């Protein structure tokens, strides 16, 4: 950390994604670590962006989102939430889902507040909470042994025990990164019952993989449940929806009293989201719905999920089959030749992340096999990191040839020959 950095910055941990991206580039590795597609976004989305620029949608829009986009979003989500969503007061268009999460934390959380995260979790809310001086508490998904992501379960009594009158936000993610779990309606109803015991508690739900649900499952918005819209900010990503992660177009939906302060923070940092990309996103949502794009995209990702699971099994790893999203966790217990101070699940919790076994396994895969994965303990808070000492996260939103190359590299490296 720079000696000129603020005290607030000293509370944050270095990004695991930055570390392994640098390592991946150094070893010219096949990057199955970061969640970005290496296939092109749909042609109709590209055409929409060109169309928007040519029609001169190139100046500032209103900070909460161009009227054309928020109108489309209100029509898209009103039936999903079973209510008439006001496009001008209950939707905020921001610079990607990460910006929505950061803006929500800055807008709503004070230094004395607590933020409870269902973990493992994407690190954006924790980083923002650390910067705000709030206390972050993790409540883990648990499993004795998982064959699919459905086997990860949230203990509602444990969740209730972590919540207090100081808890301002509960952060939830479904479909879930990194496990791929899709919370069922009954699971969300159980969470909602606990939440309603705390009058001031707000739910921040990350639903960027909403259209990437497999095996005929249904994605349920917790904000659609009785009494939950009024206390929920739901976050979405056009970048994820259309395989355009570099666009940085996201949107948040919720009651005016929560969306208004979020937009004010966004306005202070970005002012507005790039106008031509907002128009393109509006066109893309309309055309995507007309052409059956979302179901087709989900089917494509399901096929890629199945392919990566098959390849990992053949290579000697044990994938936990995800129900949705971009990612899967694979069990690395069989991986030998890993130099660590402690045997599996015996490392002390206060051990630095980068000394844990899953970090060592992922470095070994990158350096020896030329395949990048992300160590799963980085998604857990102190006290729960041992849960995933044997797990690594792999991304399957990649070209088939990329997945095939990753498999070949593992096999040709000879690493899997040393696995027990």
Residue pairs with C-beta under 8 A, 6 or more apart in sequence:
1 9
1 10
2 9
8 130
8 131
8 132
8 133
9 131
11 130
11 131
11 133
12 127
12 130
12 131
13 123
13 353
15 123
16 123
16 353
16 374
16 375
16 378
17 33
17 34
17 374
19 354
20 33
20 34
20 362
20 366
20 372
20 374
21 31
21 33
21 34
21 372
23 29
23 363
23 366
23 367
23 372
24 31
24 33
24 366
24 372
27 366
27 367
27 370
28 370
29 366
29 370
29 371
29 372
30 370
30 371
30 372
30 402
30 405
30 406
30 409
31 372
31 395
32 308
32 371
32 372
32 373
32 394
32 395
32 396
32 398
32 402
32 403
32 406
33 362
33 372
33 373
33 374
33 393
33 394
33 395
34 372
34 374
34 395
35 177
35 245
35 326
35 327
35 395
35 397
36 245
36 395
36 397
37 243
37 245
37 397
37 398
38 398
38 399
38 402
39 243
39 397
39 398
39 399
40 46
40 243
41 242
41 243
41 244
42 242
42 243
42 284
42 288
42 293
44 284
44 287
44 288
44 291
44 293
45 242
45 244
45 280
45 284
45 288
48 279
48 280
48 281
48 283
48 284
48 287
49 276
49 277
49 280
51 279
51 280
51 283
52 275
52 276
52 277
52 279
52 280
52 283
53 276
55 279
57 66
57 275
57 276
57 278
57 279
58 275
58 276
59 275
60 271
60 272
60 275
61 272
61 273
61 275
61 278
62 272
63 263
63 266
63 267
63 271
63 272
64 70
64 88
64 91
64 92
64 93
64 259
64 263
65 73
65 91
65 92
65 93
65 251
65 273
65 278
66 93
66 275
66 278
66 279
66 282
67 87
67 88
68 278
68 279
68 282
69 93
69 251
69 278
69 279
69 281
69 282
70 87
70 88
70 91
70 93
71 87
71 282
72 282
72 285
72 286
73 85
73 87
73 91
73 93
73 251
73 253
73 285
74 84
74 85
74 86
74 87
74 90
74 91
76 285
76 289
77 85
77 253
78 84
78 85
80 221
80 224
81 221
81 223
81 224
81 229
81 253
82 224
83 229
85 91
85 253
86 256
89 256
89 259
89 260
90 253
90 254
90 255
90 256
90 259
91 251
91 252
91 253
91 259
92 100
92 103
92 251
92 252
92 253
92 259
92 262
92 263
92 266
93 249
93 250
93 251
93 273
93 278
94 100
94 103
94 250
94 251
94 252
94 262
94 263
94 266
94 270
94 273
95 248
95 249
95 250
95 266
95 270
95 273
96 237
96 239
96 247
96 248
96 249
96 250
97 206
97 208
97 235
97 236
97 237
97 239
97 240
97 250
98 124
98 250
99 248
99 250
99 266
99 269
99 270
100 233
100 235
100 250
100 251
100 252
100 262
100 266
101 124
101 125
101 128
101 204
101 206
101 235
102 124
102 127
102 128
102 265
103 252
103 262
103 263
103 265
103 266
103 269
104 128
104 169
104 204
104 233
104 235
104 252
104 258
104 262
105 115
105 125
105 128
105 129
105 131
105 132
105 134
105 169
105 204
106 128
106 131
106 132
106 265
107 261
107 262
107 264
107 265
108 168
108 169
108 202
108 258
108 261
108 262
109 115
109 128
109 129
109 132
109 134
109 168
109 169
110 132
110 134
110 168
111 132
111 133
111 134
112 134
112 166
113 132
113 134
113 135
113 166
113 167
113 168
113 169
114 134
114 135
114 136
114 137
114 164
114 166
114 167
114 168
115 125
115 126
115 129
115 134
115 135
115 136
115 137
115 167
115 168
115 169
115 171
116 136
116 137
116 138
116 139
116 159
116 162
116 163
116 167
116 169
116 170
116 171
117 125
117 126
117 136
117 137
117 138
117 139
117 170
117 171
117 381
118 138
118 139
118 140
118 141
118 154
118 159
118 170
118 171
118 172
118 173
119 138
119 139
119 140
119 141
119 379
119 380
119 381
119 384
120 140
120 141
120 178
120 179
120 376
120 379
120 380
120 388
121 138
121 171
121 173
121 177
121 379
122 173
122 177
122 206
122 379
123 378
123 379
125 136
125 169
125 171
125 204
126 136
126 381
129 135
129 136
129 169
130 136
134 168
135 166
136 381
137 162
137 167
137 381
138 380
138 381
138 383
138 384
139 154
139 155
139 158
139 159
139 162
140 380
140 384
140 387
141 152
141 153
141 154
141 176
141 179
141 181
142 152
142 153
142 154
142 155
142 387
143 151
143 152
143 153
145 151
146 152
146 179
146 320
146 329
147 320
147 321
148 320
148 321
148 322
148 323
149 176
149 179
149 180
149 181
149 182
149 320
149 321
149 322
149 323
149 324
149 328
149 329
150 181
150 182
150 323
151 320
152 176
152 179
152 181
154 187
154 191
156 190
156 191
156 193
156 194
159 191
159 194
160 194
160 197
163 170
163 194
163 197
163 198
163 201
165 198
165 200
167 198
167 201
168 200
168 201
168 202
169 201
169 202
169 203
169 204
170 191
170 195
170 201
170 202
170 203
170 204
171 204
171 205
171 206
172 183
172 191
172 203
172 204
172 205
172 206
172 222
173 205
173 206
173 207
174 181
174 182
174 183
174 188
174 205
174 206
174 207
174 219
174 220
174 222
174 324
175 181
175 182
175 207
175 209
175 210
175 212
175 213
175 219
175 322
175 323
175 324
175 325
176 182
176 183
176 324
176 325
177 206
177 209
177 325
177 326
177 327
178 327
178 328
178 329
178 374
178 376
178 379
178 393
179 320
179 322
179 327
179 329
180 320
180 321
180 322
180 323
180 324
180 325
180 327
180 328
180 329
181 322
181 323
181 324
182 213
182 217
182 219
182 323
182 324
183 191
183 220
183 222
184 220
185 218
185 220
185 225
188 220
188 222
188 225
189 225
191 222
192 222
192 225
192 227
192 228
195 201
195 203
195 228
195 231
196 227
201 231
202 231
202 232
202 233
202 258
203 222
203 223
203 228
203 231
203 232
203 233
204 232
204 233
204 235
205 221
205 222
205 223
205 232
205 233
205 234
205 235
206 235
207 219
207 221
207 234
207 235
207 236
208 235
208 236
208 237
208 240
208 241
208 250
209 240
209 324
209 325
209 326
210 219
210 221
210 236
210 241
211 219
211 241
211 294
211 297
211 298
212 240
212 297
212 298
212 301
212 324
212 325
212 326
213 219
213 298
213 323
213 324
214 298
214 301
214 302
214 305
214 322
214 323
214 324
215 302
215 323
217 323
217 324
219 324
221 234
222 228
222 232
222 234
223 229
223 232
223 234
223 253
223 254
229 254
229 255
230 255
231 255
231 258
232 254
232 258
233 252
233 253
233 254
233 258
233 259
233 262
234 252
234 253
234 254
235 250
235 251
235 252
236 250
236 251
236 252
236 253
237 249
237 250
238 244
238 247
238 249
238 250
238 251
238 277
238 281
238 284
238 285
239 245
239 246
239 247
239 248
239 249
239 250
240 326
241 284
241 285
241 288
241 294
242 281
242 284
242 288
243 297
243 397
247 274
247 277
247 281
248 273
248 274
248 277
249 273
249 274
249 277
249 278
249 281
252 259
252 262
253 259
254 262
287 293
288 294
301 326
301 396
301 397
304 396
304 397
304 398
304 400
304 403
305 321
305 322
305 328
305 396
307 396
307 400
307 403
308 319
308 328
308 394
308 396
308 403
309 319
309 321
309 328
311 403
311 404
311 406
311 407
312 318
312 319
312 330
312 394
312 407
313 319
314 407
315 407
315 410
315 411
315 416
316 334
316 416
316 419
317 330
317 331
317 332
317 334
317 335
318 330
318 331
318 333
318 334
319 328
319 329
319 330
319 331
319 394
320 328
320 329
320 330
320 331
320 391
321 328
322 328
322 329
326 395
326 396
326 397
327 393
327 394
327 395
327 396
328 393
328 394
328 396
329 376
329 388
329 391
329 392
329 393
329 394
330 373
330 391
330 392
330 393
330 394
331 390
331 391
332 358
332 361
332 390
332 391
332 392
333 344
333 390
334 419
334 420
335 361
335 364
335 415
335 418
335 419
336 418
336 419
336 420
337 364
337 415
337 418
338 357
338 360
338 361
338 364
339 360
340 347
340 355
340 356
340 357
340 360
341 347
341 351
341 355
342 348
342 351
342 357
344 357
344 389
344 390
345 386
345 389
345 390
347 355
347 356
347 357
347 386
347 389
349 382
349 383
349 384
349 385
349 386
350 382
353 359
353 375
353 377
353 378
353 385
356 375
356 377
356 385
356 389
357 389
357 390
358 375
358 376
358 377
358 388
358 389
358 390
358 391
358 392
359 375
359 377
359 378
361 375
361 392
362 372
362 373
362 374
362 375
362 392
364 415
365 371
365 372
365 373
365 392
365 410
365 415
366 372
366 373
368 413
368 415
369 409
369 410
369 413
369 415
370 409
370 413
371 406
371 409
371 410
373 392
373 393
373 394
374 392
374 393
375 388
375 392
375 393
376 388
376 391
376 392
376 393
377 385
377 386
377 387
377 388
377 389
379 388
379 393
380 387
380 388
396 403
410 416
